[in-house]
Amino acid sequence: MTTDLDTFIAGLPKAELHVHHVGSASPRVVAELAARHEGSTPVPADPARLAEFFTFRDFAHFIEVYVAVLNLIRDPEDLWQLFYGVGRDLAAQNARYVELTVTPYTHLINGFAPEQFCEIIEDARASVLKDHGLAFKWIFDIPGELGLPAAESTLRIALDQRPDGLIGFGLGGPEVGVPRKQFAPYFDAARAEGLHSLPHAGETTGPETVWEALRELKAERIGHGIGSARDPELLAHLAERRIPLEVCPTSNVCTRAVASLEEHPLPELVKAGVLVTVNSDDPPMFGTSLNQEYAVAAQLLGLDRSGLADLAGNAVRASFMDEAGKRALLTEIADYARI
């Protein structure tokens, strides 16, 4: 049943800071791609079976399924439709600005040339802005499990191609057995060229991984970061330095990083004064949406309309949107909350 708060969330202007391009493919798009490539993929072509396919045993199984969906993107049309569809679906939830995490390396090893890849995503970005009024920016991230060759390739495409939408350099994938420190030279090079350091850390591991991301990668914002809740010193550091966390509650439950929503550390992070944003991560895979994550946050934090507007404002303030854009979107949020 739709509540007044759900209606308010649906109309609330938003920024989304932690969402992955492949993980955002809608069930319809995934099923269509699976049908095109039937016989050479484990992904079911029946949309009704995708919910079962997207039921994850653990984080490792999630990565396995994610890669299977990724491997459906085999030609330029597939790639353009994927990016355009992500923008269309987020715009339908009143997202105005999105920093989309993109993993170029996985497409390069699947046959896309660096120039071709960047041309396609930039064309999709322009079409999404024109058709839906949503502004995309890119975070090119290293798939950490693929090691230093992936880091080198990601850095090269970021610096050699430098698409107009690129604002950040990230690190995703499994954390266990993938030390953050080994990627420090690549982050140093990206930062020297003006890209922001935006790695994942503390999703399936503890505070030590977040500390490593801060010290070794000079992280300006942390993807997930929920392991920080176990370390009061780290919480104080994040709060004092105003280093934002990109929290994705439903994702954390689906990948078994957290046992249940009731046990999610979001309230502890907020209580400690950490700047928290709420995001959707890989929404169709987790049976959620950006709007649904705001509803989850409202439940966990006991938020009313004013509190939800403040939460939306956090994402704007934590973003790397230009100052004029931030002022405009914060004003739009404030005006909406007063209606």
LINGIVEN-V671585 format. One record per backbone hydrogen bond with DSSP energy under -0.5 kcal/mol. CO is the residue of the C=O (numbers start at 1). NH is the residue of the N-H. E is the energy in kcal/mol with one decimal. If there is no record, write none. Layout:
CO_NH_E, CO_NH_E
This chain:
3_7_-2.1, 4_8_-2.2, 5_9_-2.6, 6_10_-2.4, 7_11_-1.4, 8_12_-0.9, 9_12_-0.8, 14_96_-3.4, 14_97_-1.1, 16_99_-2.5, 18_281_-2.5, 19_101_-2.7, 20_24_-0.6, 21_24_-0.6, 22_25_-1.8, 23_285_-0.9, 26_30_-2.8, 27_31_-2.7, 28_32_-2.2, 29_33_-2.5, 30_34_-2.6, 31_35_-2.2, 32_36_-1.8, 33_37_-1.6, 35_38_-1.1, 37_40_-2.1, 45_47_-0.7, 46_49_-1.8, 46_50_-0.6, 47_50_-1.0, 47_51_-0.6, 49_53_-2.0, 50_54_-2.6, 52_55_-1.5, 54_56_-0.7, 58_62_-2.0, 59_63_-2.3, 60_64_-1.8, 61_65_-2.4, 62_66_-2.9, 63_67_-2.4, 64_68_-1.6, 65_69_-2.0, 66_70_-2.6, 67_71_-2.2, 69_72_-1.9, 70_73_-2.1, 72_74_-1.2, 75_79_-2.0, 76_80_-2.7, 77_81_-2.6, 78_82_-2.0, 79_83_-2.1, 80_84_-2.8, 81_85_-2.5, 82_86_-2.0, 83_87_-2.0, 84_88_-2.6, 85_89_-2.5, 86_90_-2.2, 87_91_-2.5, 88_92_-1.6, 90_93_-1.4, 90_95_-2.0, 91_94_-2.0, 94_14_-2.1, 96_135_-2.5, 97_16_-2.3, 98_100_-0.9, 98_137_-2.3, 99_19_-0.6, 100_102_-0.6, 100_139_-2.5, 101_21_-2.1, 102_104_-0.7, 102_141_-3.0, 103_106_-0.7, 103_107_-0.6, 104_107_-1.3, 104_108_-2.2, 105_109_-2.4, 107_112_-2.2, 108_111_-1.6, 113_117_-2.9, 114_118_-2.2, 115_119_-2.3, 116_120_-2.3, 117_121_-2.2, 118_122_-2.1, 119_123_-2.0, 120_124_-2.3, 121_125_-2.3, 122_126_-2.2, 123_127_-2.0, 124_128_-2.5, 125_129_-2.0, 126_130_-2.3, 127_131_-2.9, 128_132_-2.4, 128_133_-0.5, 128_134_-1.0, 129_133_-1.4, 134_136_-0.7, 135_98_-2.6, 137_100_-2.7, 138_167_-2.8, 138_168_-1.6, 139_102_-3.1, 139_141_-0.6, 140_170_-2.5, 142_144_-1.3, 142_172_-2.8, 143_146_-2.4, 144_147_-1.7, 146_150_-0.6, 147_151_-1.5, 148_152_-2.9, 149_153_-2.3, 150_154_-2.5, 151_155_-2.4, 152_156_-2.3, 153_157_-2.4, 154_158_-2.0, 155_159_-2.7, 156_160_-3.2, 157_161_-1.4, 157_162_-0.9, 158_162_-0.9, 163_166_-1.9, 165_138_-3.0, 167_196_-2.2, 168_140_-2.0, 169_198_-2.9, 170_142_-2.2, 171_200_-2.8, 172_144_-1.9, 175_178_-2.1, 180_183_-1.8, 181_184_-2.1, 183_186_-0.6, 183_187_-1.9, 184_188_-2.8, 185_189_-2.0, 186_190_-2.1, 187_191_-2.8, 188_192_-2.1, 189_193_-0.8, 190_193_-0.7, 190_195_-2.2, 191_194_-1.9, 196_169_-3.2, 196_198_-0.7, 197_220_-2.8, 197_221_-0.9, 198_171_-0.5, 199_223_-2.7, 201_225_-1.7, 202_227_-2.5, 206_209_-1.3, 206_210_-0.8, 207_211_-2.7, 208_212_-2.1, 209_213_-2.1, 210_214_-2.3, 211_215_-2.9, 212_216_-2.9, 212_217_-0.8, 213_217_-0.8, 213_219_-1.7, 220_244_-0.6, 222_224_-0.6, 222_246_-2.7, 223_201_-2.2, 223_225_-1.3, 225_228_-1.9, 226_229_-1.6, 227_207_-0.6, 227_230_-1.6, 228_231_-2.1, 231_235_-2.5, 232_236_-2.3, 233_237_-2.1, 234_238_-2.9, 235_239_-2.5, 236_240_-2.7, 237_241_-2.5, 238_242_-0.7, 238_243_-1.9, 242_244_-0.7, 244_222_-2.5, 245_247_-0.9, 245_277_-2.5, 246_224_-2.1, 247_279_-2.5, 248_252_-1.9, 249_253_-1.4, 250_254_-2.6, 251_255_-2.3, 252_257_-1.6, 252_258_-2.2, 253_256_-1.2, 260_263_-0.8, 261_264_-1.6, 264_267_-0.6, 265_269_-2.2, 266_270_-2.3, 267_271_-2.5, 268_272_-1.6, 269_274_-2.0, 270_273_-1.7, 274_276_-0.9, 275_245_-2.1, 277_247_-2.5, 280_282_-1.3, 281_20_-2.8, 282_285_-0.5, 282_286_-1.4, 283_288_-2.6, 284_287_-1.0, 289_293_-2.0, 290_294_-1.6, 291_295_-1.8, 292_296_-2.4, 293_297_-2.4, 294_298_-2.3, 295_299_-1.8, 296_300_-2.7, 297_301_-2.6, 298_302_-1.1, 298_303_-1.5, 304_308_-2.4, 305_309_-2.2, 306_310_-2.1, 307_311_-2.0, 308_312_-2.4, 309_313_-2.1, 310_314_-1.8, 311_315_-1.3, 312_316_-1.3, 313_317_-2.7, 314_318_-2.4, 315_319_-0.7, 316_319_-0.8, 322_326_-2.4, 323_327_-2.5, 324_328_-2.1, 325_329_-2.4, 326_330_-2.8, 327_331_-2.1, 328_332_-2.1, 329_333_-2.4, 330_334_-2.4, 331_335_-2.7, 332_336_-2.2, 333_337_-2.4, 334_338_-1.1, 335_339_-0.6, 336_339_-1.2
